[in-house]
Amino acid sequence: MSSPALRLYDVKKSYRNGAEPVHALRGVSLEIAPGEMVALTGPSGSGKSTVLNVCGLLDAPDSGQREMGGEPLDARPEAELTRLRREKIGFVFQGFNLVPVMTASDNIEYPLLLLGTPAAERRRRVDDALERVGLAGLGGRLPDQLSGGQRQRVAIARALVKSPALVIADEPTGNLDSATAAQIVELLHQLTHERGAAAVVATHDDRMTRYCDRVVRLADGLLA
Amino acid sequence: MKWLVFALRNVLRNRRRSLTALLITAIGTAAVLVGGGFALFTYDSLREVSARDSGHVVVGARDFFTGDEDVPMQNGLGGAAALQAELAALPGVRAVLPRIEFSGLISNGDKSAVFVGRGVVAQTDFRVRGVQTGFVAGEPFDAGASLPEIAIGKDLARIMKANVGSGLTLLSTTTEGNLNAVDVVVRGIVSVGVPEIDRRLVIADIGAVQKLLLTDKVSTLSLYLSDMEQSDAVAGSLAATHPQIAVRTWLDLASFYQAVRALYNRIFGMLGGIILVIVLFAMVNTLGMAVAERTREIGTLRAIGTRPDEIVRNFVLEAAVIGGGGALAGMAIAGAVTIALLFAGIQMPPPPGRSTGYPLLVNFSAVLYAATGAAVIAASALAAWWVSAKAARRPITEALAHV
């Protein structure tokens, strides 16, 4: 039996809000299998973003354990976590978070540049990614020359171009109209499944949850 | 190359701000290059003057440069003619000129004044020194005249009420400690541009001076070389082969040149330092705002696996683009100023202690241009590192939440 793509065990995380501690996660345990798409739902302040940050190695838990592909993560130095994010994790943000001075192609190419992928291979994979997200011919456009849906397609292509083991998506349809959102949901589902990437998607969108293999509900820092 | 393209696009992101930083850098660079070029012109001019005045290499008796004399020519160089012939035969030596330094009183019959004299081989010495000794009236004297001829400083001529053709008397102490006098005719009135010297200067034929002092010695032999850069080598070689004589290079004797150089190095060094600090702060301001505005972008890039040092490198590249562009523009401005001054004919006022000004010119130096460009780019890079290092290490979640 293969190791889970990601495993959280009794993860706790709290912040200080002034003098008051805020317990964002009170002991979350979660396993995500390779290729599995998990929807993370819950009201605002339930801890969704904190779970995504912990899963995406953007933030460290106060206690508990994290594993990726069976390998424990929490004793690793920041440089090692950065390497893991570079190689194994793709991110899709609610606000797209594309670099405005980079064209669509450049944004998609960026993770491959970090990985030191040869130029010819980069070109091939960027063209392929643009094709797969339906933006063939638009690679030369800057983000502000693209619609919201097109920008999120670029962001999805950027997350998946390096064939990551895990995709972290934070409200990927939050800034899109319903028709575009439906296309983006379908695209994200299709591409992650095609590439065998596990995905954790924080969402309020019911259409999104319908495409996910499993829905996990968070309330007050605990899995419901 | 991709990173440089991204850096260039980021620089163009806020054109006005980048242009302001670039202009400050350009003006700073131009100021350093023009100021530095002026200092180099001054150094070169003084170097030329000093070397022409003393000779590239000067030899004297063992104690001539360090000892005090009880009587004139006590530390003079004997057997100078043979040594002069030997030195003149050395490769790279263009001329060897004997000189005598002496002093005494000069009189027109009614009044007397102290003079400081040089005994020279007239025609050769005036030719070798060139325009340095400028004739205000008259011409270089002739060694073969029936009465010894001299040139005197213009202020001394005024004091003595002398003109070309006037008869004067030189009075000096001989090598035996007695007084001796010689009647002379003024053949030329000269100015070296320093009032204190022009009030005292007498230049006479070396043979006449030897008769006046009752000596066959000379004070020094001045060697003029084909290549001034060989001065140290020739001096070193002479010191090794002639331990009985003292050898000095023009630089050893050029105390005014060395003082001016030390002063200008400090002044222009401080000016350059201040300008670099201004460039540094301009860049800190420009890139600091860019870093603050792009905090969320930095968070995104960090999230997708960019290391902090790669974030810093990107900002350093942006700074290098602005700094490099500013440096190039500054070099173009400085080059234009350098050329314009060649045609403008602007004269600087006389420096303290001198009576003549000098042209305002700026030297071009590839080394100065390269060093200034490198310093400006390094200051820009330092500024970028300074403002971006902390932001690059900010927690990613904080950076992503930045509004």
Interface residues (C-beta under 8 A of the other chain):
Chain A: N53 G56 L58 D59 A79 T82 R83 R85 R86 E87 I89 G90 F91 F93 N97 V99 P100 V101 M102 D106 E109 Y110 P111 L113 L114 R158
Chain B: K2 F6 R9 N10 L12 R13 R296 E297 T300 L301 R302 A303 I304 G305 T306 R307 E310 P395 I396 T397 L400
